[in-house]
Amino acid sequence: MTNELVSIVIPVYNAAKFIQDTVMSVKSQTYPEWELILVDDGSTDDGMTIMKDLAEDLNREKERVRIIELGGNQKAARARNRGIEEAKGRYLAFLDADDLWDPEKLAKQVALMQEKDCAFSFTGYEFADEDGIGVQKIVHVPEKINYKRAVRNTTIFTSTVMFDLEKLSKEDVSMPLVESEDTATWWKVLKIVPYAYGLDEDLTLYRRGGSTLSSNKFKAVKRTWNLYRNVEHFGIFKSTFCFLSYLIHATIRRM
């Protein structure tokens, strides 16, 4: 494991429209020590051609991009877990195939990890339209969050997360094969470490497609309820309390 290297895992499924911009936002990082692991999850578009061209370009001076092809569409959890298995860095970061990073994202977050001597961190982010343009809706994050608070406020967004693999094992951070596997992972890790530390700067653009927003919100609500009842095994009263708190915080984030 390389001491200062950040391993970045991007699961890719039919993201040809976005993947070049996403990878270029990694290339633009001021933090120099990174590797990029692109895990293609059975895409049927021409994203693989784009990724191979990008990898060839970025690997000319230094081998830092790897492409992994999964057989068939195995969903994001398995794709991320395969990327985790391949990671060589001390730090592990996730980025979705349509999201974008500020050039200072990795540098500022690694500095936070080192300052706090923490195992788990996340940052603020801004909602963006389908073209990757910020819409001035910025999600602010707390200085730190524990498990008890995290189950009531799902403020941690996947493309902002970083783990220290000298403090956590790959098994600790592997994603369970459930819906909302990312949120389930944050809760799992917060049963191991006391806090995740937040960097309250909007260092990520969270791209959302307008045509599916209402459907996605309804599905997210159902998935979160399922996490409380069938993954965390909360009783009906605790589930209802956490669920209402989640709804309030989710609504505020989108105002």
C-alpha positions as CSV (number, residue, x, y, z in Angstrom):
1,M,0.0,0.0,0.0
2,T,1.5,3.3,-1.1
3,N,1.5,5.8,1.8
4,E,0.2,9.0,0.1
5,L,-1.6,7.5,-2.9
6,V,-5.3,8.0,-3.3
7,S,-7.2,5.2,-5.1
8,I,-10.3,6.5,-6.9
9,V,-13.0,4.0,-7.8
10,I,-15.5,4.9,-10.5
11,P,-18.3,2.4,-11.3
12,V,-19.3,2.9,-14.9
13,Y,-22.6,1.9,-16.5
14,N,-23.7,3.5,-19.8
15,A,-22.0,6.8,-18.9
16,A,-20.5,7.6,-22.3
17,K,-22.2,11.0,-22.2
18,F,-20.4,12.0,-19.0
19,I,-17.3,9.9,-18.3
20,Q,-14.8,12.1,-20.2
21,D,-15.7,15.2,-18.1
22,T,-15.6,13.1,-14.9
23,V,-12.2,11.6,-15.7
24,M,-10.9,15.0,-16.7
25,S,-12.0,16.4,-13.3
26,V,-9.7,13.7,-11.8
27,K,-6.9,14.6,-14.1
28,S,-7.2,18.3,-13.0
29,Q,-6.6,17.5,-9.4
30,T,-3.8,19.5,-7.8
31,Y,-3.0,16.5,-5.5
32,P,-0.5,14.5,-7.6
33,E,-0.6,11.1,-6.0
34,W,-3.7,9.3,-7.3
35,E,-4.7,6.2,-9.3
36,L,-8.0,5.8,-11.1
37,I,-9.8,2.5,-11.2
38,L,-12.7,2.5,-13.8
39,V,-15.0,-0.5,-13.3
40,D,-17.2,-1.0,-16.3
41,D,-20.4,-2.8,-15.2
42,G,-21.5,-4.3,-18.5
43,S,-22.1,-1.0,-20.4
44,T,-23.7,-1.3,-23.8
45,D,-22.8,2.2,-25.1
46,D,-19.5,3.3,-26.4
47,G,-18.1,4.3,-23.0
48,M,-15.4,1.6,-23.1
49,T,-13.9,3.2,-26.2
50,I,-13.8,6.6,-24.5
51,M,-12.3,5.1,-21.3
52,K,-9.6,3.3,-23.2
53,D,-8.6,6.5,-25.1
54,L,-8.5,8.4,-21.8
55,A,-6.5,5.8,-20.1
56,E,-4.0,5.7,-23.0
57,D,-3.6,9.5,-22.8
58,L,-3.2,9.6,-19.0
59,N,-0.9,6.6,-18.8
60,R,1.7,8.1,-21.2
61,E,3.9,9.6,-18.5
62,K,2.8,7.4,-15.5
63,E,0.7,4.3,-15.2
64,R,-2.2,5.6,-13.1
65,V,-5.5,4.4,-14.8
66,R,-6.8,0.9,-14.9
67,I,-10.0,-0.4,-16.5
68,I,-11.8,-3.4,-15.1
69,E,-14.6,-5.1,-17.1
70,L,-17.3,-7.0,-15.1
71,G,-19.3,-9.6,-16.8
72,G,-22.8,-8.3,-17.3
73,N,-24.5,-5.6,-15.2
74,Q,-23.8,-6.5,-11.6
75,K,-24.8,-3.1,-10.1
76,A,-22.8,-0.4,-8.4
77,A,-22.0,-2.2,-5.1
78,R,-20.3,-5.1,-6.8
79,A,-18.5,-2.7,-9.2
80,R,-17.2,-0.5,-6.3
81,N,-16.2,-3.6,-4.3
82,R,-14.1,-4.9,-7.3
83,G,-12.5,-1.5,-7.4
84,I,-11.8,-1.6,-3.7
85,E,-10.1,-5.0,-4.1
86,E,-7.8,-3.5,-6.8
87,A,-6.9,-0.4,-4.8
88,K,-3.2,0.2,-4.0
89,G,-3.4,3.5,-2.1
90,R,-3.6,4.4,1.5
91,Y,-6.6,6.5,0.8
92,L,-9.8,5.4,-1.0
93,A,-12.2,7.8,-2.7
94,F,-15.4,7.2,-4.6
95,L,-16.6,9.1,-7.6
96,D,-19.7,8.4,-9.6
97,A,-19.4,8.4,-13.4
98,D,-21.4,11.5,-13.9
99,D,-20.2,13.7,-11.0
100,L,-17.3,16.2,-11.1
101,W,-14.6,17.3,-8.6
102,D,-13.2,20.7,-7.8
103,P,-9.4,20.7,-8.6
104,E,-8.6,21.1,-5.0
105,K,-10.9,18.3,-3.7
106,L,-8.3,15.6,-3.1
107,A,-5.6,18.0,-1.7
108,K,-8.0,19.6,0.8
109,Q,-9.5,16.3,1.9
110,V,-6.2,14.5,2.4
111,A,-5.1,17.5,4.4
112,L,-8.2,17.1,6.6
113,M,-7.6,13.4,7.0
114,Q,-4.1,14.0,8.2
115,E,-5.0,17.0,10.4
116,K,-7.8,15.0,12.2
117,D,-6.0,11.7,12.0
118,C,-9.3,10.2,11.0
119,A,-10.4,7.1,9.1
120,F,-13.5,8.5,7.3
121,S,-14.2,11.9,5.9
122,F,-16.6,13.6,3.5
123,T,-17.2,17.0,2.0
124,G,-19.9,19.4,1.0
125,Y,-21.3,19.5,-2.5
126,E,-23.4,21.4,-5.0
127,F,-26.3,20.1,-7.1
128,A,-25.7,20.4,-10.8
129,D,-27.9,20.1,-13.8
130,E,-27.5,17.4,-16.5
131,D,-24.9,19.6,-18.2
132,G,-22.7,19.6,-15.1
133,I,-23.5,23.3,-14.3
134,G,-23.9,24.1,-10.6
135,V,-27.4,25.3,-9.7
136,Q,-26.4,27.2,-6.6
137,K,-27.9,24.6,-4.3
138,I,-25.0,23.8,-1.9
139,V,-25.2,21.1,0.8
140,H,-23.3,22.1,3.9
141,V,-22.0,19.3,6.1
142,P,-21.3,19.1,9.8
143,E,-17.7,19.1,11.3
144,K,-18.3,15.5,12.3
145,I,-21.0,13.0,12.5
146,N,-21.5,9.7,14.4
147,Y,-23.6,6.7,13.8
148,K,-26.5,7.9,15.9
149,R,-26.7,11.1,14.0
150,A,-26.0,9.6,10.6
151,V,-29.0,7.3,10.6
152,R,-31.2,10.4,11.1
153,N,-29.4,12.6,8.5
154,T,-28.1,11.0,5.3
155,T,-26.0,14.0,4.4
156,I,-22.9,11.9,3.3
157,F,-22.8,11.8,-0.5
158,T,-20.8,9.0,-2.2
159,S,-18.7,11.2,-4.5
160,T,-17.4,13.1,-1.5
161,V,-16.2,10.1,0.7
162,M,-12.7,9.2,1.6
163,F,-11.4,6.4,3.7
164,D,-8.0,5.7,5.2
165,L,-7.1,2.1,4.5
166,E,-4.4,2.1,7.2
167,K,-7.1,2.6,9.8
168,L,-9.9,0.5,8.1
169,S,-9.6,-2.8,6.2
170,K,-11.0,-3.3,2.8
171,E,-13.6,-5.6,4.3
172,D,-14.7,-2.8,6.6
173,V,-15.4,-0.5,3.6
174,S,-16.8,-3.1,1.2
175,M,-20.4,-2.4,0.3
176,P,-23.2,-4.7,1.2
177,L,-25.4,-6.0,-1.6
178,V,-28.5,-4.1,-0.7
179,E,-30.3,-1.0,-2.1
180,S,-28.7,2.2,-1.0
181,E,-25.5,0.3,-0.5
182,D,-23.5,3.5,-0.1
183,T,-25.6,4.8,2.9
184,A,-25.5,1.3,4.4
185,T,-21.7,1.3,4.1
186,W,-21.3,4.7,5.9
187,W,-23.4,3.3,8.8
188,K,-21.4,0.1,8.9
189,V,-18.1,2.0,9.1
190,L,-19.6,4.4,11.8
191,K,-20.1,1.3,14.0
192,I,-16.3,0.8,13.8
193,V,-15.0,4.4,14.1
194,P,-16.5,7.0,16.4
195,Y,-16.9,9.8,13.8
196,A,-16.7,10.7,10.1
197,Y,-15.3,14.2,9.7
198,G,-16.8,16.7,7.3
199,L,-15.1,19.4,5.2
200,D,-17.8,22.1,4.7
201,E,-16.7,23.2,1.2
202,D,-18.6,22.4,-2.0
203,L,-15.9,20.4,-3.7
204,T,-18.1,18.1,-5.7
205,L,-20.8,18.7,-8.3
206,Y,-23.6,16.2,-8.0
207,R,-25.2,15.9,-11.4
208,R,-28.9,15.2,-11.5
209,G,-31.1,14.5,-14.6
210,G,-34.3,16.5,-14.5
211,S,-36.5,13.9,-16.2
212,T,-36.1,11.3,-13.5
213,L,-35.9,13.4,-10.3
214,S,-39.4,12.7,-9.0
215,S,-39.1,8.9,-9.6
216,N,-35.6,8.9,-8.0
217,K,-36.8,10.7,-4.9
218,F,-39.7,8.2,-4.4
219,K,-37.3,5.3,-4.8
220,A,-34.8,6.9,-2.3
221,V,-37.5,7.2,0.3
222,K,-38.4,3.5,-0.1
223,R,-34.8,2.4,0.0
224,T,-34.1,4.4,3.2
225,W,-37.1,2.9,5.0
226,N,-35.9,-0.5,3.9
227,L,-32.5,0.2,5.4
228,Y,-34.0,1.0,8.8
229,R,-36.2,-2.0,8.9
230,N,-34.3,-4.8,7.1
231,V,-30.6,-3.8,7.3
232,E,-30.3,-2.0,10.6
233,H,-33.3,-4.0,12.0
234,F,-34.8,-1.0,13.9
235,G,-38.2,-1.5,15.5
236,I,-41.2,0.4,14.0
237,F,-40.9,3.3,16.5
238,K,-37.2,3.9,16.0
239,S,-37.6,3.5,12.3
240,T,-40.4,6.0,12.1
241,F,-38.4,8.5,14.2
242,C,-35.3,8.2,12.1
243,F,-37.3,8.2,8.9
244,L,-39.1,11.5,9.8
245,S,-35.8,13.1,10.7
246,Y,-34.3,11.8,7.4
247,L,-37.2,13.3,5.4
248,I,-36.8,16.7,7.1
249,H,-33.1,16.9,6.4
250,A,-33.5,15.6,2.8
251,T,-36.1,18.3,2.2
252,I,-33.9,21.1,3.6
253,R,-31.0,19.9,1.4
254,R,-33.1,20.5,-1.7
255,M,-34.6,23.8,-0.8
